[in-house]
């Protein structure tokens, strides 16, 4: 057996809470950020990029609290190449056992034009800001945004300046997902060969998936000498997303024969984290997603099924339990008790507090009355749906009755509690969902535009729960709501209300200044 303790260590830098949250509609609440950060810490993530502290008071508060709570992970905040950003970042991360400041500036010709700096002026800005960050914190990461489209001579120059100014990690971002694996490897190798002092610091790789090559680009960079991978759970991120943590970690684990690198990630916690991030972000995982997709360990072909039954290794290169996936899928029923439910949820990776368990148990019993069998995926959907509920929600769906037929408009009757007061309304629409949504609009007028309406069956059968995802946009604010129910119309309405509740919260938040906002959503 290979001694992994002697293998080169690759640091895992998770940016789900920063770059991942830049996915339109993926904004998480303060408590959700703390929960995800805690799970990342438990899983063994080396560095958690907890947010962009100057972007908003909410970001600052979340990064500060995450820094205070972290047990083993280094906590990092993002800052532009500006003194005020770096100071604000330090104020947030300084509470961590191991803090890091991550500062960046765009270095490609296209990005140099944004602050209107020439090469020399930008070089001086880099020297000043990295020096300032290092005077505050011993652990400083610097990134030349859009590095893969930056002239090599200039990239070498500014990387050297950052190293001399005190950067301990140099991250090389493929900000727009432009590069290919051999280019990714060549770029790291070139910097290691040409930049003085490059062998004394850590090079990191940060890849976007616009061309579907983020994982390949990240692993190629590691083979060339990078020793930190920036990634997100489920590949969450703006546009087509980021390098997926679960993909690079499992690739190095499964193919350790050709990629002999070690991480400290507890891979058995991957599945639970994937589910939680999907739930709180409102971004479902595609069924055929590598590692964590619903179909990743399913076999339908007769030849495949026969082979797996005889020897699982014929068509499976990793075990489901390696990522914390329970394959027993034993059914639960209306006679199952609270203790059985707690045990089953623990098998699935959920260790709920007593009050949370009680809430889920009540909903489980109601579901068991409507379904013959309650499967693992049903329970996962129940827990995820429970997590979307907030005692302080502006609106709560109390009752819904739909009168439908094959001809003419559909009619819905609804009781919706707004700030604790029940309101009864009825409305018509082109279909039952449209009628239900119209009821909500009449009670809560708004200008939000429906960007996405997506329905997915949780399990098989006509009594299956449906998970519905709704994405709304209003004046640049994008929110995503999600809910599950055996009644698709009810699930749709609850998801719609969930999204509107998030919109209310977004409206109440203090908007960041436009300069910060533009950079925040430009990514890195």
Phi, psi and omega in degrees: 000139181292135177275099184288342179294339180266356182278152175302138182270132174251122179282138178256117182251109183263126181242029177303321184279352178242287181290323179298323182288350177281355173298130181306121179091359186265012182302132181254155176283168179303311182294324178295321177297318179296320180296312180297318178300318179297320179292322177296318178299313180297326183287342178103018176297132184288314181229129175251116173276103193277346179157191183239086194307326183278350185295324181194165176296325179296316178298315180300314181296319181293314180298318179300313183290322177298319179299320181291328186270339187300137181261313184236332184285146167287136180252126187241144172238152181264143179214138172292171179281062178221142184301317182296323177297314184294319178297316180295320178299313181297320179302328181277314188273347186297342180283349185285151172301323179224094182270156175216139172257129178244112181243150187212162172203147180284127186249350180288162178307319180295320184277334176295334182286340183294309177274002179058050177246139173278179186300317182291318179296320178293319178301319178293320178299318180298314180300314183294314186284322177292320176301316179298316179298318182291330176293336179268325191218138180285341184247102184236130175248138178234140181232128168273098183302139183063039182301325185289349176244019177264140178305135185301317181298318181288323178299315177300318181299310184286329175296318177298318178300316181296320179295315180294331179281350174120006178295134180260343175226133175247117180261135181248097185274136167263074193303324184251013178064040190266330191277174178234162187308314183292329176289320179300314179294316183296324181294316178295316180298320179298315180295318178297327182279326190259334188268122176299135179084001183295332181282356182258355180236176179259131172264137180242160177234136182227108188242143173254158194255027185302327178253013177074021185240016185301313180295315180297319180295319180295315181292326177295321178297320178297316179299333180273351176131353175293144182233019172214133177247126174267130188204175178223157174293134181065010183070020181302143178163169183295158184055240182272004175097183183249177170304132181276125180305313185297331182286312182290322180294314180287330176297317180288334178283312184287318181255046179294345178292325180250348175233077188280069181233147183248148170232171177253021181286131171276099188293341180291350179263001184297313188296317180296317179296320178301315181295318182293318179295319178299321182289309185287333179274339184076017179251099180298150177277130179299146187301322183262022177295135179302140174074304190250000179291153183302328183267003188300331181238021178260147180228123180251327179301135180302319180296316180296316182297318180297319180294317181294322179297326181278319179202112186302334183286351180296324181227007177234125183265353176212159182269142178305322182293342178297333180251011178082024181265122178276118183263358182293319178050043179290141184277152174244156181223184186291347178267356178289139183265181182296320181295319178296320179295316179300317180297316180297317181295325177296321176301325182275358176099012181248117177249092188271147172291162186303317182292323177294318180298319180299318180295316180293323181297318178299316181288327176298316180297320179295320179293319181296332176289335183263340181242146178292318182225138178252115184266173180305315182296329175296317180294320178299318179294323178297313180296317180297319180293321178298324182292338180281347183274142180226133181299341182259016180302139179293323183230144177222129177284121181261320183206144178216129176229126182246129176254108186236159178202181182274344182239146173074181182290156177265154182235141178232139174244134189219146167244118182238124177273125177241117184051040175086357181252125181285135176233133180252135184210156170224151182205162176248166179196176181292339178205177183298322179292316179299320179296317179295317179296323179295325175301313181297317181298324181292325180275332180228081182299138180201169181248015181294138181257134179285113180267327185213135171225114188227132180241133177224132177286134181285315178226185181274166174101159181288343178263015183293149171290150173247134172259123182246134176244131180234131176240129181241150176228131178218113177050046178087346177276128180239127181229152180233132177242152183214147176200162180227145177193157175289338175264112184299326181292318178296314179301319180297315182292319179295323177294320178297315178295320178301317178295318180294323175299320177294325179295321177300317179296316180298322179297324185283339181289149175287125182290138176292159179296152190298328181294314179296316184300319182294323179286320181305318182269358173283338179080200183199000000 
